[in-house]
């Protein structure tokens, strides 16, 4: 018996494929982290900012990398659950 999830836009996604969506979200968060870090690097001014650049890296890491890891682990758990 296959289970399905009804998406908000009326589409249907099989529960077996949810882990693929979670992997895409995880990769998307890492890509956004890289883009945001690049933007911060070009906008960073050593003379006007009192905080060192690695604080920007740490904050962006907390904002994007930690949720990406959490989503990735959830995707692994979901994949393991539905591949049995």
The 8 nearest C-alpha neighbors of each residue, nearest first, counted from 0:
[[1, 2, 3, 13, 14, 15, 81, 83],
 [2, 0, 3, 13, 14, 15, 4, 81],
 [1, 3, 14, 13, 0, 4, 15, 12],
 [4, 2, 13, 14, 12, 5, 1, 11],
 [3, 5, 12, 11, 13, 14, 6, 2],
 [4, 6, 11, 10, 9, 12, 3, 7],
 [7, 5, 10, 9, 8, 11, 4, 12],
 [8, 6, 9, 5, 10, 11, 4, 12],
 [7, 9, 6, 10, 5, 11, 12, 4],
 [8, 10, 7, 6, 5, 11, 12, 4],
 [11, 9, 6, 8, 5, 12, 7, 4],
 [10, 12, 5, 6, 4, 9, 3, 13],
 [13, 11, 4, 3, 14, 5, 10, 16],
 [14, 12, 3, 15, 16, 4, 2, 11],
 [13, 15, 17, 16, 3, 2, 4, 12],
 [14, 16, 13, 81, 17, 18, 78, 82],
 [17, 15, 14, 19, 18, 13, 12, 20],
 [18, 16, 20, 14, 19, 15, 21, 13],
 [17, 19, 74, 21, 20, 16, 78, 77],
 [20, 18, 22, 17, 21, 16, 23, 74],
 [19, 21, 23, 17, 18, 22, 24, 16],
 [20, 22, 18, 24, 19, 23, 74, 70],
 [23, 21, 25, 19, 20, 24, 71, 18],
 [24, 22, 20, 26, 21, 25, 27, 19],
 [25, 23, 27, 21, 22, 26, 28, 20],
 [26, 24, 67, 22, 28, 23, 27, 71],
 [25, 27, 29, 23, 28, 24, 22, 30],
 [26, 28, 24, 30, 25, 29, 23, 31],
 [29, 27, 31, 25, 26, 30, 63, 67],
 [28, 30, 32, 26, 27, 31, 64, 33],
 [31, 29, 27, 33, 32, 28, 26, 34],
 [30, 32, 34, 28, 33, 29, 35, 27],
 [33, 31, 29, 35, 30, 34, 63, 36],
 [32, 34, 36, 30, 31, 35, 37, 29],
 [35, 33, 31, 37, 36, 32, 38, 30],
 [34, 36, 38, 32, 37, 33, 31, 39],
 [35, 37, 39, 33, 38, 34, 32, 40],
 [38, 36, 40, 34, 35, 39, 33, 41],
 [37, 39, 35, 41, 40, 36, 42, 34],
 [38, 40, 36, 42, 37, 41, 43, 35],
 [41, 39, 37, 43, 38, 42, 36, 52],
 [40, 42, 38, 39, 43, 37, 44, 36],
 [41, 43, 39, 40, 38, 44, 37, 36],
 [44, 42, 40, 41, 39, 45, 48, 52],
 [43, 45, 46, 47, 48, 42, 41, 40],
 [46, 44, 48, 47, 43, 49, 51, 52],
 [45, 47, 44, 48, 49, 43, 50, 51],
 [46, 48, 44, 45, 49, 43, 50, 51],
 [49, 47, 50, 45, 46, 44, 51, 43],
 [48, 50, 51, 47, 45, 46, 44, 52],
 [51, 49, 48, 52, 54, 55, 53, 45],
 [52, 50, 53, 54, 49, 48, 55, 45],
 [51, 53, 54, 55, 50, 56, 43, 40],
 [52, 54, 56, 55, 51, 57, 50, 58],
 [55, 53, 57, 56, 52, 51, 58, 50],
 [56, 54, 58, 53, 52, 57, 59, 39],
 [55, 57, 53, 59, 54, 58, 60, 52],
 [58, 56, 60, 54, 55, 59, 53, 61],
 [59, 57, 61, 55, 60, 56, 54, 62],
 [60, 58, 62, 56, 61, 57, 63, 55],
 [61, 59, 64, 57, 58, 63, 62, 56],
 [62, 60, 58, 65, 59, 63, 64, 57],
 [61, 63, 59, 60, 58, 64, 65, 66],
 [62, 64, 60, 28, 66, 32, 61, 65],
 [63, 65, 60, 67, 66, 61, 68, 29],
 [64, 66, 68, 67, 61, 63, 69, 60],
 [67, 65, 69, 68, 64, 63, 70, 62],
 [68, 66, 25, 64, 70, 65, 69, 28],
 [69, 67, 71, 65, 66, 70, 72, 64],
 [68, 70, 66, 72, 71, 67, 73, 65],
 [71, 69, 73, 67, 68, 72, 25, 66],
 [70, 72, 68, 74, 69, 73, 25, 22],
 [73, 71, 75, 69, 74, 70, 68, 76],
 [72, 74, 76, 70, 75, 71, 77, 69],
 [73, 75, 18, 71, 77, 72, 76, 21],
 [74, 76, 72, 78, 73, 77, 79, 71],
 [77, 75, 73, 79, 74, 78, 80, 72],
 [78, 76, 80, 74, 79, 75, 18, 73],
 [79, 77, 75, 81, 80, 76, 18, 74],
 [78, 80, 76, 82, 77, 81, 75, 83],
 [81, 79, 77, 78, 82, 83, 76, 75],
 [82, 80, 78, 83, 79, 15, 77, 14],
 [83, 81, 79, 80, 78, 15, 77, 76],
 [82, 81, 80, 79, 78, 77, 15, 76]]
